[in-house]
Amino acid sequence: MTKVKVERQVLPQAKALLIEDGYLVVEAEPRAGLTLFLSQLGSEMAAEVKGTMVYINAAHSEGSMFAELGRKLGQEWGEVTPRSFLAALTEHSPLVVLLDGLECLAPREREVMAGLLKAFGSERMFCLRLMRVHLVLGVVGKWEGARVVLGYFTRDEVARLIEHPSDDPVALALYAWAGGAPELTRELARGLRCSEGPQAVYAAVQESVRQRLRRIACARPTLADLRRQGLARERPGQPYA
C-alpha cells in the first residue's frame, strides 16, 4: 500500500473537473505527494490534448513565479496582466501548465493569480484554442476555490494514532485496510483502542462498514446518491430507467 494508490483514487475525478473548468486547484497536506499527483494529472492531460506541459514550482522559482512562467512561455513579463497571460496561453495551445507550491506566494501574488484564473475561466468558452489549455495548481494548505483535496496518514502516523510502533502488525493492518485515508483510519482506530492483533483490525473494519451502511440507509438515498458515493453503478447492457 502506497500513498500513490490513495491519490490515484481521485485522479479520474480531478481529470473530469479539469476538462470541465479548464483549471483546477488541488489542496494537500504536507505528506500527500502533491507534486507527484500534479505530474500524473498533467501527463494524462498533455497526452489527451497532444500538447506540451510546463511545470513551475513557486517554492524553487528564481524570483517571481510569474516571471519564470513567462520565460517558459517565451515572454518577458515585468508584470503579468490577464491580457498578456491569455495571449501567451493561446499562442502555445494545446498546453498544460502545472503551478506547484502556491502556498509560497505572497498575498499580492495570490490576488494576481486569482485574477488570472478568473479571466481564463471567463474567456476560454469563447476561444477554441483556450479550450485546449489546462491549468493545474497545487497548494499545501487552503486556497479559495479548491476542488480537490489530497490527504492520507503515513504508516508512522497511524502507529501513533493507535499507540503502537510503526512496524507493529496492527498498525500495518490498519494502514492497509484504511488505505491511509484519514477519515476511515480515525474511525477504525477508535474501534481498536482496547484491542490487539490484526484480527481486531478486520473486526473494526466490519463494524465500520456496518455503521456506514446504517447511516446511508437512514438518509434514504436515491440511486443517484448511491452512485455518487460509489455504492451503485449501471450494469452493462441493462441501463436503469
Buried (B, 14 or more C-beta within 10 A) or exposed (E): BEBEEBBEEBBEEBBEBBBEBBBBBBBBBEBBBBBEBBBBBBEBBBEBBEBEBBBBBBEEBEEBBBBBBBBBBEBEBEEBEBEBBBEBBBEBBBBBBBBBBBBBBEEEBBEBBEBBBEBBBEBBEEBEBBBBBBBBBBBBEEBEEBBBEBBBBBBBBBBBBBEBEBEBEBBBBBBBBBBBBBEBBEBBBEBBEEEEEBEBBEBBBEEBEEEBEEEBEEEEBEEEEEBEEEEBEEEEEEEEE
